[in-house]
Amino acid sequence: MIAVSQPQTHSATTARSAHIVLWIFLIANLAIVELMFATASPPAHNTLTSIGRFLGLHLAFVMALQLLLIARLPFLDRRIGMDKLTTWHRWTGFTLFWLVLLHPTFVLLGYSQLDKISFLGEIPNLAGQTPVLLGMIAAGLLVVVAATSLRAVRRRVSYELWHTLHLVVYVIVALGIIHQMYEGSAFKTNVFTQVYWWGLWAFALIALFTGRFLLPVLRNARHQLKVAAVVPEADDVVSVYLTGQNLHRLDARAGQFFLWRFLGHNPWWQVNPFSLSAAPDGRSLRLTAKGIGATSAGLRRLPLGTRVFAEGPYGAFTAGQRATDKTLLIAGGIGVTPIRALLEDERLTGDIVVLYRVHSAADAVLHGEMQNLASVRGATLHLLTGRTGTGTPPVAPFSPENLSALVPDIVERDVFVCGPAGMTDAVLRSLRVLKVPARQRHAETFRLAS
């Protein structure tokens, strides 16, 4: 019991410390931005341009914050996890979208009042200045990227296309920095202001370069991953086994995922998040994927020996995040992959219950492996079949009543859930109704894999 409680306390402490660091960074920088606005010189031309300046300062900071959130910094990812960072990313993106609309709107309104011309007439007037034109282009591109992130749009485009479109973010950042440094008078009021903005942008860009380029390049040069075997698991599901060098130094954990590029199989700009479907053993890695997008559908045709470029491991969906010594694992469809890996993880000790949700028994990929692992680990495995809402009474395995009936002591357990978005949301809603503490709820959604 003591051996279990020590890492749990450490995990809770490190997660709390990461949240504190993030909030301190946010509040301290917002205070600096407010101070810069209050002391800005020369004064704005009128009230409307003053509001535009205020919004522009906050727009620059929020853009830098968003860069830090997508930099995949190990300090934040290992302690907070992708699912919680997704919330930060979503709200930051929402704020960024409105700021990028309101900032130029108030600036244009202010200058149209000064020049005594219409709002639309002021647009070509200001666009004649190159830094302003670059800012307008950046704003337009950002609106396009934001539109593709709306859930209604996101469901209708492939992951590969969505990810490729998000590469435009780097163009937006470059144009935004040029616009800020050459056009914004409030950004170069004095030496302190200039040092702050150059320092903030340097910190964000270095973090982005390190997390998204330098670390992945170094890790892949060290480990030299390649495809060792391709094993069909079902008509539309395949497992890919990978080998490499010094995999014991990779520090990958069951429940985590990588962003995979299979060289020669998909273009370099296309990348897919796949969880490990087996606990890492220091000798090989395994991923299991369902043929949904162009990349995953073609995995069964991967030639042996194909070089693999992997970014990661990412995510805090691991046994180290537990706050109790009892565990409930919930998998839906192909979301079984990290759940299966967790069930194999020797660090997942104590009483374990597994709920595996599929439409029919034939859809239960890796079910045989799950049964064997459950037998070895002394875990209880329930296969839940049927389509939600059908039958009398309607099938609803993850309603609060049915969950508590299946797992009466659910409030005393850590709950790990991975599956389709609708199922995951339903489980999380029921956990809140059942008053399962937030620190015991863990979900993997892959929503910050851009």
WOSUL-V160329 format. One line per field, one symbol per residue. phi: phi as a letter, one per 30 degrees, with the letter a starting at -180 (. if undefined). burial: + if it has 24 or more other ideal C-beta (glycine too) atoms within 12 Angstrom, else -. Layout:
# WOSUL-V160329
phi: ???
burial: ???
This chain:
# WOSUL-V160329
phi: .dddddddddddddddddddedddddddddddddddddcdbddddadddddddedddddddddddddddcdhdeedddccjddddededdddddddedddddeddddddddddddhbdedddddddddceedddddddddddddddddcdeddedccdeddeddddddeddddddddddddccddddbdadedddddddddddddddddddcbddeddddddchdadcabbdcaebbbcccbbachddcdhdbejdbbccbcdjcbeddcbbdbddcbdecicabbbbbcdccddddcddcdddjedbcbckdbjcdbddddcbcbbccbbbhdddddddddddddddcidbbbcccbdbeddddidddddddddddicccccccjdejcibdedadcdeddddddbecedccdccbbleedddddddddddddideedccbbccidccd
burial: ---+---+--++-++--++--+--++--+--++--++--+---+---+++++++++++++++++++++++++++-+++++++++++-+++-++-+++-++-+++++++++++---------++--++---++-++++++++++-++-++----+----++-+++++++++-++-+++-++--+++++-+---+--++--++--++-++--++--++--++--+-++++-++-++--++++++++--+--+-+++++++++++--++---+++++++++++---+++++++--+-++-+++-+---++++++++++++++++++++++++++++++++++++++++-++++++++++++----+++++-++--++--+-++++++---+-------+++-+-++--++-+++++++++++++-++-+++-++--+-+--++++++++++++
